[in-house]
């Protein structure tokens, strides 16, 4: 699954630089995640880096974007050219 930032986001700016795929960006009100770029850090790290640094635990798996580990790895390979 891609990740999703909930409206509990406090705009603390710590998640955006942690994303290796540059999927996180400043939205109109809170940070948002481009699901087409989010691999949950599969291929880069063992854990999702944005989730690790978020001080308010507002980053969750997107229930509308179910993806298997294999699909996330394929997305990583497509994004990075690996």
Order of alpha helices (4+ residues) and beta strands (2+ residues): beta-beta-beta-alpha-beta-alpha
